[in-house]
Amino acid sequence: MAIIKAVKNSHSSIKQIVDYVTKKEKTIGRKLCAGHNCHIDTAILEMQTTKELYGKTGGRTYKHFVQSFPPDENLTPEQAHKIAKEFVASCPLFADYEVVYATHVDRDHLHTHIVVNSVSFTNGHKFQMSKKDLADMKQL
């Protein structure tokens, strides 16, 4: 069973985090990379454009989550990536945000990084999440 963890907030740029999570050597040549509400090949530009459109280029630039499976879960990387896709698509918190997700195969356990733009593309609101929201995500 997968677990979801919120990664400590970072103030690095969208480009830095997206470049890290989509590294070819971690994602089988970027085969395990995708976007939700954005295209993986233009996600950095789309996320930055959203920030500029609403005048919200400062502060926290993204929220980062990791969905991990135990080493003995017996999943293929493609299955783990499909589970991440379904999770991202069904999580209500992500509905109005650009999201990049990439499944890594470089450790003894499969895990998917989920990077959410901090600014909504529909209304410019900053991404906010309570402890209950995180608990709901973990239940989902």
C-alpha positions as CSV (number, residue, x, y, z in Angstrom):
1,M,0.0,0.0,0.0
2,A,1.3,3.4,-0.9
3,I,2.0,6.1,1.6
4,I,1.8,9.9,0.9
5,K,4.3,12.3,2.5
6,A,4.4,16.1,2.3
7,V,8.0,17.1,1.8
8,K,9.2,20.1,3.8
9,N,8.6,23.4,2.0
10,S,11.4,24.6,-0.2
11,H,12.0,28.0,-1.8
12,S,13.9,26.7,-4.8
13,S,12.5,27.4,-8.2
14,I,9.9,25.5,-10.2
15,K,12.6,24.8,-12.7
16,Q,15.0,23.3,-10.1
17,I,12.4,20.9,-8.7
18,V,10.9,19.9,-12.0
19,D,14.3,19.3,-13.5
20,Y,15.2,17.1,-10.4
21,V,12.1,15.0,-10.4
22,T,12.1,14.4,-14.2
23,K,15.8,13.3,-14.5
24,K,16.1,10.7,-17.2
25,E,18.2,8.3,-15.0
26,K,15.6,8.3,-12.3
27,T,12.5,8.0,-14.6
28,I,13.5,5.5,-17.3
29,G,14.4,8.1,-19.8
30,R,11.5,10.4,-18.7
31,K,9.0,7.6,-19.7
32,L,7.6,7.9,-16.1
33,C,6.9,11.6,-16.2
34,A,3.6,13.4,-16.7
35,G,1.6,16.5,-16.1
36,H,-1.9,17.1,-14.8
37,N,-3.5,20.4,-16.0
38,C,-0.2,21.0,-17.9
39,H,2.0,19.2,-20.4
40,I,5.2,17.7,-19.1
41,D,7.3,19.3,-21.8
42,T,6.1,22.8,-21.1
43,A,5.1,22.5,-17.4
44,I,7.9,24.8,-16.1
45,L,6.8,27.6,-18.5
46,E,3.1,27.0,-17.8
47,M,3.6,27.1,-14.0
48,Q,5.7,30.3,-14.2
49,T,3.2,31.9,-16.6
50,T,0.4,31.3,-14.1
51,K,2.4,32.9,-11.3
52,E,3.2,36.0,-13.5
53,L,-0.4,36.2,-14.7
54,Y,-1.6,36.6,-11.1
55,G,1.4,38.6,-9.8
56,K,2.4,35.9,-7.4
57,T,6.0,35.1,-8.2
58,G,7.4,35.4,-4.7
59,G,7.4,33.1,-1.6
60,R,6.8,29.4,-1.8
61,T,6.7,28.4,-5.5
62,Y,5.4,24.8,-5.2
63,K,4.2,22.1,-2.8
64,H,6.0,18.7,-3.0
65,F,4.6,15.3,-2.1
66,V,6.1,11.8,-2.4
67,Q,3.9,8.7,-2.9
68,S,6.0,5.7,-1.9
69,F,5.6,1.9,-2.0
70,P,7.4,-0.6,0.2
71,P,10.1,-2.6,-1.6
72,D,8.1,-5.8,-1.4
73,E,5.0,-4.4,-3.0
74,N,5.6,-6.3,-6.2
75,L,4.6,-3.4,-8.6
76,T,6.2,-2.5,-11.9
77,P,7.3,1.1,-12.4
78,E,4.5,1.5,-14.9
79,Q,1.9,0.3,-12.4
80,A,3.2,2.7,-9.7
81,H,3.1,5.5,-12.2
82,K,-0.5,4.7,-13.1
83,I,-1.5,4.7,-9.4
84,A,0.1,8.1,-9.1
85,K,-1.8,9.4,-12.2
86,E,-5.1,8.2,-10.7
87,F,-4.3,9.7,-7.3
88,V,-3.4,13.1,-8.8
89,A,-6.5,13.1,-11.0
90,S,-8.8,12.2,-8.1
91,C,-7.3,14.5,-5.4
92,P,-9.7,17.5,-5.0
93,L,-6.9,19.8,-3.8
94,F,-5.1,19.5,-7.2
95,A,-8.2,20.3,-9.4
96,D,-7.2,23.9,-10.2
97,Y,-3.4,23.6,-10.1
98,E,-0.7,22.4,-12.6
99,V,0.9,19.3,-11.3
100,V,4.0,17.4,-12.4
101,Y,4.5,13.8,-11.3
102,A,7.4,11.5,-12.0
103,T,8.0,8.0,-10.8
104,H,11.5,7.2,-9.7
105,V,13.2,3.8,-10.0
106,D,16.6,4.7,-8.5
107,R,16.0,3.3,-5.0
108,D,15.0,0.0,-3.5
109,H,11.4,1.2,-3.4
110,L,9.3,2.8,-6.2
111,H,8.2,6.3,-5.4
112,T,6.5,9.2,-7.3
113,H,7.3,12.8,-6.7
114,I,4.3,15.1,-7.1
115,V,5.0,18.8,-7.6
116,V,2.0,21.2,-7.3
117,N,2.2,24.8,-8.5
118,S,1.6,27.2,-5.6
119,V,-0.8,29.3,-7.7
120,S,-4.1,28.2,-9.2
121,F,-4.4,28.6,-12.9
122,T,-8.2,29.3,-12.6
123,N,-8.3,32.0,-9.9
124,G,-4.8,32.9,-8.8
125,H,-5.3,31.5,-5.2
126,K,-2.3,30.2,-3.5
127,F,-2.2,26.5,-2.7
128,Q,-3.3,25.9,0.9
129,M,-3.6,22.7,2.8
130,S,-4.6,21.8,6.4
131,K,-3.6,18.8,8.5
132,K,-7.1,17.4,7.7
133,D,-6.5,17.9,4.0
134,L,-3.2,15.9,4.3
135,A,-5.0,13.2,6.3
136,D,-7.7,13.0,3.6
137,M,-5.0,12.8,0.9
138,K,-3.4,9.9,2.8
139,Q,-6.8,8.2,3.0
140,L,-7.4,8.7,-0.7
